[in-house]
């Protein structure tokens, strides 16, 4: 069995999916996802969301009358792994479109090959620059961090009435750009950034970062964590060292893995979330179906892939073709499509969503506060 076929079978087994044989007449979407490495748990959630969407598409008649199937490759939670996984999938000419990574740094690494392959790639990374670099084949299924920074800053300054900020961020593409935009928005809102603390992904000790915050006059923390494991360590050390400062984080602060790893250390914190089950009827219906299938609540790792599969199927059916250029034009023409992440209106850059939900961790339950939408 060749490497790609083994990865498809392994992905299905790890995700709890049946590895059904792929027929020549099936229509295939390639999916780059972490099966191994630090993000393997979130990768399983991503597969569950995508498969749920594919099952629903097939139950409704498929795509161009054909069954939609996922071809899955392991990105090993790394940039080189992501590039290799994408290229293994791209070697199969029958794949008509792809689901890329939720990690901005991996999408950035894959971008040269995405341009070369020239087929639509839906992705979940939130670095704003990913859709501003001129790649016509990238389509984002989450709002970018130009919007998350606006919401974090506006909520913390105007509603929590907190003006002295500590900003904690991963030094990768996602965290660095989130940090940059958050600082800009805080200054525009009249707040002061009193300490800026960057860290390397998959750190094991955040004591210096916590002590810097504790020793500062910060009355609120804003954060951009790439990996939930890092956030969990930081949250526990923050509380262990006696810091009870209010905290408003990027979407990782309410991810399933972060909630499990952090427990009470995240109680009372706020976050911006692209997905919340109470944000719309579509989100609620998805959450019910996901819970019925997997006995747990979904988060943004599963919601964006669910939307991506539905959008890919919609675009191909609209185009009445699998021709990449025709599918691309159909994606860009999407208006007022109500997905589970929000209402999609794709702009010329390939950004489909333009707002965030504000949520609170109330004793371990993520509670919806309100949605803030911006003009594209």
LINURDA-V302727 format. One record per residue. N is the residue number from 1. RES is the residue in three letters. PSI is psi in whole degrees, 0 to 359 (* if undefined). Layout:
BEGIN
n->N res->RES psi->PSI
n->N res->RES psi->PSI
END
This chain:
BEGIN
n->1 res->UNK psi->133
n->2 res->UNK psi->165
n->3 res->UNK psi->315
n->4 res->UNK psi->317
n->5 res->UNK psi->320
n->6 res->UNK psi->319
n->7 res->UNK psi->322
n->8 res->UNK psi->314
n->9 res->UNK psi->316
n->10 res->UNK psi->317
n->11 res->UNK psi->315
n->12 res->UNK psi->319
n->13 res->UNK psi->315
n->14 res->UNK psi->329
n->15 res->UNK psi->354
n->16 res->UNK psi->27
n->17 res->UNK psi->154
n->18 res->UNK psi->131
n->19 res->UNK psi->81
n->20 res->UNK psi->147
n->21 res->UNK psi->143
n->22 res->UNK psi->127
n->23 res->UNK psi->157
n->24 res->UNK psi->329
n->25 res->UNK psi->353
n->26 res->UNK psi->153
n->27 res->UNK psi->125
n->28 res->UNK psi->136
n->29 res->UNK psi->130
n->30 res->UNK psi->143
n->31 res->UNK psi->118
n->32 res->UNK psi->120
n->33 res->UNK psi->147
n->34 res->UNK psi->118
n->35 res->UNK psi->328
n->36 res->UNK psi->167
n->37 res->UNK psi->186
n->38 res->UNK psi->333
n->39 res->UNK psi->19
n->40 res->UNK psi->322
n->41 res->UNK psi->314
n->42 res->UNK psi->330
n->43 res->UNK psi->324
n->44 res->UNK psi->319
n->45 res->UNK psi->320
n->46 res->UNK psi->318
n->47 res->UNK psi->319
n->48 res->UNK psi->316
n->49 res->UNK psi->315
n->50 res->UNK psi->319
n->51 res->UNK psi->323
n->52 res->UNK psi->317
n->53 res->UNK psi->316
n->54 res->UNK psi->320
n->55 res->UNK psi->319
n->56 res->UNK psi->320
n->57 res->UNK psi->315
n->58 res->UNK psi->323
n->59 res->UNK psi->335
n->60 res->UNK psi->7
n->61 res->UNK psi->358
n->62 res->UNK psi->201
n->63 res->UNK psi->119
n->64 res->UNK psi->33
n->65 res->UNK psi->9
n->66 res->UNK psi->153
n->67 res->UNK psi->135
n->68 res->UNK psi->127
n->69 res->UNK psi->155
n->70 res->UNK psi->130
n->71 res->UNK psi->118
n->72 res->UNK psi->137
n->73 res->UNK psi->145
n->74 res->UNK psi->125
n->75 res->UNK psi->357
n->76 res->UNK psi->21
n->77 res->UNK psi->40
n->78 res->UNK psi->158
n->79 res->UNK psi->310
n->80 res->UNK psi->323
n->81 res->UNK psi->321
n->82 res->UNK psi->316
n->83 res->UNK psi->314
n->84 res->UNK psi->319
n->85 res->UNK psi->316
n->86 res->UNK psi->318
n->87 res->UNK psi->329
n->88 res->UNK psi->316
n->89 res->UNK psi->317
n->90 res->UNK psi->340
n->91 res->UNK psi->347
n->92 res->UNK psi->103
n->93 res->UNK psi->343
n->94 res->UNK psi->349
n->95 res->UNK psi->128
n->96 res->UNK psi->338
n->97 res->UNK psi->171
n->98 res->UNK psi->153
n->99 res->UNK psi->121
n->100 res->UNK psi->218
n->101 res->UNK psi->156
n->102 res->UNK psi->352
n->103 res->UNK psi->122
n->104 res->UNK psi->321
n->105 res->UNK psi->326
n->106 res->UNK psi->321
n->107 res->UNK psi->320
n->108 res->UNK psi->317
n->109 res->UNK psi->325
n->110 res->UNK psi->342
n->111 res->UNK psi->316
n->112 res->UNK psi->322
n->113 res->UNK psi->328
n->114 res->UNK psi->316
n->115 res->UNK psi->319
n->116 res->UNK psi->318
n->117 res->UNK psi->325
n->118 res->UNK psi->50
n->119 res->UNK psi->153
n->120 res->UNK psi->135
n->121 res->UNK psi->116
n->122 res->UNK psi->137
n->123 res->UNK psi->167
n->124 res->UNK psi->0
n->125 res->UNK psi->143
n->126 res->UNK psi->5
n->127 res->UNK psi->117
n->128 res->UNK psi->330
n->129 res->UNK psi->342
n->130 res->UNK psi->330
n->131 res->UNK psi->11
n->132 res->UNK psi->8
n->133 res->UNK psi->5
n->134 res->UNK psi->10
n->135 res->UNK psi->114
n->136 res->UNK psi->358
n->137 res->UNK psi->1
n->138 res->UNK psi->130
n->139 res->UNK psi->115
n->140 res->UNK psi->133
n->141 res->UNK psi->25
n->142 res->UNK psi->155
n->143 res->UNK psi->145
n->144 res->UNK psi->173
n->145 res->UNK psi->357
n->146 res->UNK psi->327
n->147 res->UNK psi->319
n->148 res->UNK psi->322
n->149 res->UNK psi->320
n->150 res->UNK psi->317
n->151 res->UNK psi->316
n->152 res->UNK psi->311
n->153 res->UNK psi->312
n->154 res->UNK psi->318
n->155 res->UNK psi->313
n->156 res->UNK psi->319
n->157 res->UNK psi->313
n->158 res->UNK psi->330
n->159 res->UNK psi->320
n->160 res->UNK psi->346
n->161 res->UNK psi->40
n->162 res->UNK psi->132
n->163 res->UNK psi->347
n->164 res->UNK psi->111
n->165 res->UNK psi->139
n->166 res->UNK psi->128
n->167 res->UNK psi->123
n->168 res->UNK psi->133
n->169 res->UNK psi->147
n->170 res->UNK psi->145
n->171 res->UNK psi->11
n->172 res->UNK psi->187
n->173 res->UNK psi->317
n->174 res->UNK psi->305
n->175 res->UNK psi->319
n->176 res->UNK psi->318
n->177 res->UNK psi->323
n->178 res->UNK psi->316
n->179 res->UNK psi->313
n->180 res->UNK psi->312
n->181 res->UNK psi->324
n->182 res->UNK psi->316
n->183 res->UNK psi->317
n->184 res->UNK psi->315
n->185 res->UNK psi->322
n->186 res->UNK psi->317
n->187 res->UNK psi->321
n->188 res->UNK psi->331
n->189 res->UNK psi->6
n->190 res->UNK psi->15
n->191 res->UNK psi->167
n->192 res->UNK psi->130
n->193 res->UNK psi->110
n->194 res->UNK psi->340
n->195 res->UNK psi->140
n->196 res->UNK psi->116
n->197 res->UNK psi->106
n->198 res->UNK psi->153
n->199 res->UNK psi->158
n->200 res->UNK psi->140
n->201 res->UNK psi->149
n->202 res->UNK psi->43
n->203 res->UNK psi->159
n->204 res->UNK psi->349
n->205 res->UNK psi->119
n->206 res->UNK psi->16
n->207 res->UNK psi->314
n->208 res->UNK psi->322
n->209 res->UNK psi->314
n->210 res->UNK psi->317
n->211 res->UNK psi->325
n->212 res->UNK psi->320
n->213 res->UNK psi->316
n->214 res->UNK psi->325
n->215 res->UNK psi->358
n->216 res->UNK psi->168
n->217 res->UNK psi->17
n->218 res->UNK psi->135
n->219 res->UNK psi->6
n->220 res->UNK psi->149
n->221 res->UNK psi->135
n->222 res->UNK psi->138
n->223 res->UNK psi->152
n->224 res->UNK psi->94
n->225 res->UNK psi->130
n->226 res->UNK psi->312
n->227 res->UNK psi->136
n->228 res->UNK psi->331
n->229 res->UNK psi->319
n->230 res->UNK psi->317
n->231 res->UNK psi->320
n->232 res->UNK psi->316
n->233 res->UNK psi->314
n->234 res->UNK psi->313
n->235 res->UNK psi->315
n->236 res->UNK psi->318
n->237 res->UNK psi->327
n->238 res->UNK psi->312
n->239 res->UNK psi->323
n->240 res->UNK psi->328
n->241 res->UNK psi->13
n->242 res->UNK psi->15
n->243 res->UNK psi->120
n->244 res->UNK psi->20
n->245 res->UNK psi->137
n->246 res->UNK psi->152
n->247 res->UNK psi->128
n->248 res->UNK psi->114
n->249 res->UNK psi->166
n->250 res->UNK psi->176
n->251 res->UNK psi->337
n->252 res->UNK psi->340
n->253 res->UNK psi->343
n->254 res->UNK psi->14
n->255 res->UNK psi->149
n->256 res->UNK psi->315
n->257 res->UNK psi->318
n->258 res->UNK psi->318
n->259 res->UNK psi->320
n->260 res->UNK psi->317
n->261 res->UNK psi->328
n->262 res->UNK psi->326
n->263 res->UNK psi->226
n->264 res->UNK psi->341
n->265 res->UNK psi->339
n->266 res->UNK psi->0
n->267 res->UNK psi->134
n->268 res->UNK psi->355
n->269 res->UNK psi->162
n->270 res->UNK psi->159
n->271 res->UNK psi->164
n->272 res->UNK psi->131
n->273 res->UNK psi->128
n->274 res->UNK psi->335
n->275 res->UNK psi->134
n->276 res->UNK psi->135
n->277 res->UNK psi->334
n->278 res->UNK psi->8
n->279 res->UNK psi->342
n->280 res->UNK psi->161
n->281 res->UNK psi->323
n->282 res->UNK psi->317
n->283 res->UNK psi->321
n->284 res->UNK psi->318
n->285 res->UNK psi->319
n->286 res->UNK psi->315
n->287 res->UNK psi->319
n->288 res->UNK psi->315
n->289 res->UNK psi->320
n->290 res->UNK psi->315
n->291 res->UNK psi->320
n->292 res->UNK psi->324
n->293 res->UNK psi->326
n->294 res->UNK psi->1
n->295 res->UNK psi->30
n->296 res->UNK psi->160
n->297 res->UNK psi->147
n->298 res->UNK psi->163
n->299 res->UNK psi->193
n->300 res->UNK psi->346
n->301 res->UNK psi->326
n->302 res->UNK psi->331
n->303 res->UNK psi->320
n->304 res->UNK psi->325
n->305 res->UNK psi->327
n->306 res->UNK psi->310
n->307 res->UNK psi->320
n->308 res->UNK psi->316
n->309 res->UNK psi->317
n->310 res->UNK psi->319
n->311 res->UNK psi->319
n->312 res->UNK psi->314
n->313 res->UNK psi->317
n->314 res->UNK psi->316
n->315 res->UNK psi->319
n->316 res->UNK psi->319
n->317 res->UNK psi->321
n->318 res->UNK psi->316
n->319 res->UNK psi->340
n->320 res->UNK psi->34
n->321 res->UNK psi->155
n->322 res->UNK psi->8
n->323 res->UNK psi->125
n->324 res->UNK psi->319
n->325 res->UNK psi->320
n->326 res->UNK psi->320
n->327 res->UNK psi->318
n->328 res->UNK psi->314
n->329 res->UNK psi->324
n->330 res->UNK psi->324
n->331 res->UNK psi->312
n->332 res->UNK psi->337
n->333 res->UNK psi->357
n->334 res->UNK psi->126
n->335 res->UNK psi->138
n->336 res->UNK psi->38
n->337 res->UNK psi->120
n->338 res->UNK psi->96
n->339 res->UNK psi->184
n->340 res->UNK psi->340
n->341 res->UNK psi->337
n->342 res->UNK psi->192
n->343 res->UNK psi->122
n->344 res->UNK psi->127
n->345 res->UNK psi->96
n->346 res->UNK psi->134
n->347 res->UNK psi->179
n->348 res->UNK psi->338
n->349 res->UNK psi->344
n->350 res->UNK psi->14
n->351 res->UNK psi->126
n->352 res->UNK psi->335
n->353 res->UNK psi->150
n->354 res->UNK psi->36
n->355 res->UNK psi->170
n->356 res->UNK psi->158
n->357 res->UNK psi->142
n->358 res->UNK psi->131
n->359 res->UNK psi->164
n->360 res->UNK psi->141
n->361 res->UNK psi->102
n->362 res->UNK psi->90
n->363 res->UNK psi->29
n->364 res->UNK psi->349
n->365 res->UNK psi->129
n->366 res->UNK psi->114
n->367 res->UNK psi->128
n->368 res->UNK psi->131
n->369 res->UNK psi->301
n->370 res->UNK psi->164
n->371 res->UNK psi->138
n->372 res->UNK psi->122
n->373 res->UNK psi->144
n->374 res->UNK psi->157
n->375 res->UNK psi->139
n->376 res->UNK psi->*
END
